[in-house]
Amino acid sequence: MESIGKILKELRAAEGLSLRELGEKLDMSYNTIASYERNIIVPTITNVIKICNYFNVPAEYLIYGKKIKSDFNDGELLAMFREVDEYGKENKALVKKLLKKLINNIKEREELFKE
């Protein structure tokens, strides 16, 4: 399992952000972020949420690393699926039907562009 610090550093580097820039975007001290990256301190739950929201990754990714992210890497979409999961049976069926139609339309459009 990778450390939170290493994963945070990789996310920050992938965005091309300095410690100060990320600190400003997250409303955190750059020293705090540097301490997270060096595994001197562990982020609070509030800061984990800020970090994950900014990088659009689920909290599990920040904690466990790429293995979890590769399973589902869009935090916003995952949150939407979790919200839908709380709906009643009829509403869930409607969302599934709409999603299947959308996926089929996307596939058909991709096939047309290939021709």
N, C-alpha and C positions, 0 to 999 in steps of 0.2 A: 504494500500500500504506500502510495506516495504521500509526502507530507503536505499539509495545507499550504505551508510557505512556498514549497516548490511549485505547486499548482497555481497559486496566486501569481507568482513571479512569471510563469509561463503565459498566463492569461494577459497580464500587463504587457509583457514583451510582444505578444501577438498583436496587441492594439497599438504598439509603438509609443507607449506612455511612460513618462518618467514617474518616479515616486511622488513628486510634487503635483504633477498633473492629475494622477489618479486620486491623490488626497483631496484635491480641489473638487473633482467630480463627485467624490463620495462624501464630501464634507467631513473628512478625517485628517488627522495630522499625518504628514508623510513619514514622520518618525514611527507612528503606530503601524503603518503599512510595512515599513522596513522591518520592524520587529516581528510582524506576522511572517514576512518572507524569510527571515532568519530563524524562525521557530523559537523566538525568545518568549513570545506570549501567544496565546490562542485567542482568535477573535471571539467577541461576544456574539450571541445569537443575533442581536440587532445588526451588528456589522457583517455577519455572514449573509444576512438577507440583503443588505445594501450591496455587497460585493456581487452576490449571485444575480440580483436584479440588473445591476449595471452590465455585467458580462453575459446576461441572458443564459445562465446555466442553472440547473437545479442544485440545491444545497449538497446533494449526494455527490455531485461531481467535485465540488470543492473539498469534500471530506475523503472520498475514495479514489478520485482520479478518472482517467480516461475510460476505464472499463465501464463505469456507469454512464458516462457521457455518451459513449458510442451506442448504448442501448436507446437513449432518447436524449437528444441534445438541445431541444428547444424548450426552455423553461416556461415561456408564455403559453405555448401550445399544451404542454403538460398540465399547467394550471387550469386551462380551459377544459381539458378532458376530466380532470378531477372535479371541476364544478359540475359538468354534465353528469358525472357519475352519481351525484347527489339528487338528480331529478328522478321523477317517477318513471316507471317502466315505459309508458306511452311516449313521454318526451325523449327518453333515451333512444327508443326505436326510431323516432323521427330524425334525431341527429345522426344516427347511423345511416339511415336511408339517404339523407342529404349529403353526407360525407362520401358515401359510395358513389353517388351520382357525380359529385365534384371530381373524385379521383378518376372515374371513367372518362369524364370530359377532358381532363388534363392528358390522360393517356391517348385519347383519340386525337387531340390537337397535336401532340408530339409526333404521332404517326403521320399526320398530314404534312407536317413540316419536313419529315424525313423523305417524303416522296418527291 
